[in-house]
Every structure is written in C-alpha cells, then in structure tokens.
Amino acid sequence: MGKAEFLSPKAIGNRIKSKGLQKLRWYCQMCQKQCRDENGFKCHCMAESHQRQLLLASENPDQFMDYFSEEFKNEFLELIRRRFGTKRVHNNIVYNEYISDREHVHMNSTQWETLTDFTKWLGKEGYCKVDETPKGWYIQYIDRDPETIARQQELEKKKKQDLDDEERSAKFIEEQVRRGKEGKEGETSFFTELKRENEEEKVAFSLNKGPSTSAATSAKSSTSLGPSALQAATASVKRKEASQSSESKEKKKKSALDEIIEMEEQKKKTSRTDYWLHPNIVVKVLTKRLGDNYYKKKGLIKDVQEKYTAIIKMVDSGDKLKIDQAHLETVIPAPGKRVLVLNGGFRGSEAILDSIDEKKFTALITLDSGRLKGRKVDVPYEDISKLA
C-alpha cells in the first residue's frame, strides 16, 4: 500500500495524530522514533534499520548509555537555569516541563531508573541543592558561571562599602554630638547670690546696650557741634551695627544636622554605581551569542531584574530577550530629543539633549524634571540614553 499524498485526508489525519506526546512504551530511543500503537512499534522493531542500531549498541552499550545520560543531564540543568534560575522548585514540576518537548531524551535510556534517583545524584555531584519534604523532593540550582560569581563578588564588595560609609556617618554624627555637648558645658554660667557689702550703699544697675550708649553719648556731645555732626555720628553707629551683625552670622557655627545634609548632597553628586539599567530606555545589543538577527539591533527595556539584567523588546522583530547589561550599550539620539540620565548625581532625571562634544566625549543636556529643572549640565556619553 503506497504512502498517502501530502494533502490527502489520511496524511492530514496522520500528522494530527503524531502531534504532542505519545506513549513512552512505543518509543525507540536508539532510533529516536515514536510509534503511535503497538503494531507500529512491532513493525519498527522488525525493521532492518532498527536491527543495525541494536548491533551497534550491543558492541559498546555503556558508551551509548553514558551519551544519553549526559544529554539528559545537560538539558535538564539548562532548563532549570533558564526557567527557574536559583529558585527552589519541586523536581516533578521541572521534569514535566522537560518532557513537554517531544524530542527530549527519555529517562529509561539513561543510567537513572527514577526521577528520585536522578535528583539524589544531582545533589551528590553538587549541581543542585536537594532536600526531601513530605510533598516530595525539591531542588535548587547552583549557578557556577564565572560571570555570575564575579557579579556576586562585586555586589558583596559594594554592600561592604555601603556599610563602611554608614559606619563613618554614624561616627561623624557621634563626634558632632560630643562636640555640641562639650560646647554647651563650656558655656554654662554659674549664678551667685546678690550680696551687699555695705548696708548703707545703694545698689545701682548699669544697663549697657552696646552701640546705643555710644550713640547717646555722641548725640549729647554733638548738640554743640551742629546737625551735620549728629548725622555723621548716627551713620557711623549704623555701619558698626551692620558690620557686627554680619560678623556674628559668619562666626555662627553650622549645626551637626546642616553638616550632615551638606555631606550627603556632596556624596550624592559624586556617587556613581556599576549598574545603569532603567526601564523605558532604548539600548543596542552588542553580543553575537544570540545570533546575527539581534547583533547591533535596538531594543526597548521593559523590565530590570536584580539591577544587572534587562528584559528588552526588539524594535524590529518584537522579540523579547533577557540579557545582561554587559552585552548592551546606550543609544544617543539627535539633539533636541529626550534622554534619561543613567548614572551620577542626576541619576533618574529626564532631560533634553542640546549638543554633543566629540572631543571631550560629553553631552550638554537641559534637565527637564526635579528641582533643578531648566539647568544645563555636561555629562559623559555613557551616562545618558534615548528615552522611549
């Protein structure tokens, strides 16, 4: 009986039946062929091609089993890494997702008889953290990628640096409080009882008002000098009062709170971080690992995960990618377009690009948000990117 034509009802029916997963007992791992029923599997076992595969496997069965075991292990771990990351998840959930692909390597062709044995082996070899609960076995992937380890070390180093900054700030505040207390103690006045040495002597109080007394004496003495001298004396007194008030303001010490606020503002202006990803900015892909279709193509950041990873939507194809910031670069638009400041003291501020200085590798922007709206500042190329 000849094979049905491509568009015949029988051929269409056969393709519909072959879609999806079939029964495992009618699958031949050596030939990687799935049969739909017992009769088809029996005919396949009697075929010459299957007999040749059995002869090859009988010569070195351990080699074939090791190959299928390695393939199963690599695909299973790759699924955990991409789909679940380092989250703790039930092993059966991962296995169900793995077998949803009809081209997967079946477990009955590997060295592990059950999923529990495979889970225990992953924990023993150090690929995953495994633990048994009343609900079953749970696994957690251990990421040993050099880039991930380097990123974790950078995060720990930054946390330690932040803690050191907090400790310095706390010591600075304690020093300011101590200095304030010492100043108050030095300025404390002692009150004594008012005693009169001679009972017959009258008690007289001299109320000295500073410049006003000199003004009064000058006014008395100036009565004989005329009105011009009186005006000159009063003007000199006013000048003295103004100079004394300005000197007192300059000599007034800053409070501890003002010094802390000034220090924090200065720190914010000079602070920079090693991460710059922000949602709703346009970036360019620099890696060829994802294929030539995405290399040097632009995409829009939809979401940022753990500060260093971005979910981007490609502008041309609309595909969504998860990619590290090391494989992305910023996009500088034409002058007059809106940009977002990604690093430095103005991080997170929206601005308008005015001009570009190619010699200094800087861009002149006008801030368009925040308290400094309308202010023009120079920032490096890599600190701005086109705003969607």
Residue pairs with C-beta under 8 A, 6 or more apart in sequence:
4 10
4 11
4 14
5 11
17 36
18 34
18 36
20 102
21 99
21 100
21 102
22 34
22 35
22 36
22 102
24 106
24 108
25 41
26 34
26 35
26 36
26 37
26 38
26 40
26 41
27 33
27 34
27 35
27 106
28 34
28 35
28 41
28 44
28 45
28 50
29 68
29 105
29 106
29 108
29 109
30 50
30 53
30 54
30 57
30 64
30 109
31 44
31 49
31 50
31 53
32 103
33 44
34 102
35 41
35 44
44 50
57 64
65 109
65 110
65 111
66 111
68 105
68 109
68 110
69 110
69 111
69 112
71 105
72 105
72 107
72 109
72 110
73 127
75 98
75 104
75 105
76 94
76 95
76 98
76 118
77 122
77 127
77 128
77 141
79 94
79 97
79 98
80 89
80 94
80 128
80 139
80 141
81 141
81 143
83 94
83 97
84 94
84 141
85 141
85 143
86 140
86 141
86 142
86 143
87 140
87 141
88 129
88 138
88 139
88 140
89 138
89 139
89 140
90 135
90 136
90 137
90 138
90 139
91 115
91 119
91 130
91 136
91 137
91 138
91 139
92 115
92 136
94 139
95 115
98 104
107 113
107 114
107 115
107 118
110 118
112 118
112 121
115 137
116 137
119 128
119 130
119 137
119 139
120 130
122 128
122 130
122 139
123 129
123 130
123 139
126 142
127 141
127 142
128 139
128 140
128 141
128 142
129 139
129 140
129 142
130 137
130 138
130 139
130 140
131 137
131 138
132 138
143 149
147 324
147 326
151 308
154 274
158 273
158 274
165 267
169 260
169 263
172 260
172 263
173 256
173 260
176 256
176 259
176 260
177 256
179 256
180 256
196 203
211 237
211 240
211 241
211 244
214 237
215 233
215 234
215 237
218 230
218 233
218 234
218 237
219 230
219 233
219 234
222 229
222 230
222 233
223 230
254 262
268 345
269 344
269 345
270 345
271 344
271 345
272 343
272 344
273 343
273 347
275 307
275 308
275 325
276 325
276 330
276 342
276 343
276 382
276 383
277 301
277 304
277 307
277 308
277 309
277 310
277 325
277 328
277 342
278 301
278 304
278 340
278 342
278 348
278 385
279 301
279 302
279 303
279 304
280 300
280 301
280 340
280 387
280 388
281 300
281 301
281 330
281 331
281 340
281 342
281 385
281 386
281 387
281 388
282 298
282 299
282 300
282 301
282 315
282 331
282 333
282 385
282 386
282 387
282 388
283 298
283 299
283 300
283 301
283 310
283 312
283 328
283 329
283 330
283 331
283 385
284 296
284 297
284 298
284 299
284 328
284 329
284 330
284 331
285 294
285 295
285 296
285 297
285 298
285 299
285 312
285 321
285 323
285 327
285 328
286 295
286 296
286 327
286 328
286 329
287 295
287 323
287 327
288 295
289 327
290 321
290 323
293 317
294 314
294 319
294 321
297 314
297 315
297 316
298 314
298 315
298 316
298 331
299 312
299 313
299 314
299 315
299 321
300 312
300 313
300 315
300 388
301 310
301 311
301 312
302 311
302 312
302 313
302 320
303 310
303 311
304 310
304 311
305 311
305 322
308 324
308 325
309 322
309 323
309 324
309 325
310 322
310 323
310 324
310 325
310 328
311 320
311 321
311 322
312 320
312 321
312 323
312 328
313 319
313 320
314 320
314 321
329 382
330 342
330 381
330 382
330 384
330 385
330 386
331 385
331 386
332 339
332 353
332 356
332 363
332 381
332 384
332 385
332 386
333 339
333 353
333 386
334 353
335 353
335 354
335 355
335 356
336 352
336 353
336 354
337 352
337 353
337 386
337 387
338 350
338 351
338 352
338 353
338 368
338 386
338 387
339 350
339 351
339 352
339 353
339 363
339 365
339 384
339 385
339 386
339 387
340 348
340 349
340 350
340 351
340 384
340 385
340 387
341 347
341 348
341 349
341 350
341 351
341 365
341 379
341 383
341 384
342 382
342 383
342 384
342 385
343 382
343 383
344 379
344 383
346 367
346 370
346 372
346 377
346 379
349 367
349 368
349 369
349 370
349 372
350 367
350 368
350 369
350 387
351 365
351 366
351 367
351 368
351 369
351 384
352 365
352 366
352 368
353 363
353 364
353 365
353 384
354 363
354 364
354 365
354 366
354 376
355 363
355 364
356 362
356 363
356 364
357 363
357 364
357 378
360 378
361 380
361 381
362 378
362 379
362 380
362 381
363 378
363 379
363 380
363 381
363 384
364 376
364 377
364 378
365 376
365 377
365 378
365 379
365 384
366 374
366 375
366 376
367 373
367 374
367 375
367 376
367 377
